[in-house]
Amino acid sequence: VSVDIDRARLTAVMGPSGSGKSTLMHILAGLDKPTSGTVEVAGTEITTLGDNDLTKLRRQHIGFVFQFFNLLPMLNARENITLPLTISGEKPADGWVDKIVADVGLTDRLSHRPSELSGGQQQRVAIARALVSKPTVLFADEPTGNLDSSTGNEILELLRRSVDDYGQTMVMVTHDARAAAMAHRVLFLADGQIVRELGECNAHQILQVLEEIAA
């Protein structure tokens, strides 16, 4: 696979089960190493980095949003959001955390723990946590897979706004054509290869390509 991820754009990755979507994302994010080739993130070739340097690079340049929210149950929403800054010892710019919190609609829920939040609210916390350190690229792995369709739409709109408003570069792995239709670019994988690509498109066009790949 040879691919460049567009800066300040949302790129969706689609394909049938076993096509390599999650593997590609894990390699791009430095979670797995490729058997050959190179991966460059923020100007650094990451496949030769040791564990400590790779951890540092991920902390500085990569954000994650998962299907299952991965919030720490003993922390409230604000503490979960600012956890990356706490770990790295960074101090955010004045007003940055409050801006993110307001943009994701959580201003009145900051003192609540995950068990006191709905699924959609927990995913908003997870998105704010991923954005708070201003990563070079944010990876979203099936971000609406654990949500109902209405809440999922709200989360997708929030992800797209983070690209449009903050200039955030984002890669989203999804099986949902509706989700992929929010992207600027859609990559289609089959058997570990990128076999098709679309620019901005609708869910019907995406489903047509998926049917052609499966045929």
FENVEN-V148823 format. One record per backbone hydrogen bond with DSSP energy under -1.0 kcal/mol. CO is the residue of the C=O (numbers start at 1). NH is the residue of the N-H. Records with the same first field share a line. If there is no record, write none. Layout:
# FENVEN-V148823
CO->NH, NH
This chain:
# FENVEN-V148823
6->9
9->170
10->184, 185
11->172
12->187
13->174
14->189
16->19
19->192
20->24
21->25
22->26
23->27
24->28
25->29
26->31, 32
27->30
39->46
41->44
44->41
46->49
50->54
51->55
52->56
53->57
54->58
55->59
56->60
57->61
58->62
61->137
63->139
65->141
72->75
76->80
77->81
78->82
82->86
83->87
84->88
85->89, 90
93->96
95->99
96->100
97->101
98->102
99->103
100->104
101->106
102->105
106->109
109->112
110->78
112->77
113->116
114->117
118->122
119->123
120->124
121->125
122->126
123->127
124->128
125->129
126->130
127->131
128->132
131->134
137->63
138->171
139->65
140->173
142->145
144->147
148->152
149->153
150->154
151->155
152->156
153->157
154->158
155->159
156->160
157->161
158->162
159->163
160->164
161->165
162->166, 168
163->167
169->138
170->11
171->140
172->13
173->142
176->180
177->181
179->182
180->183
185->12
186->198
187->14
188->195, 196
190->193
193->190
196->188
198->186
202->206
203->207
204->208
205->209
206->210
207->211
208->212
209->213
210->214
211->215
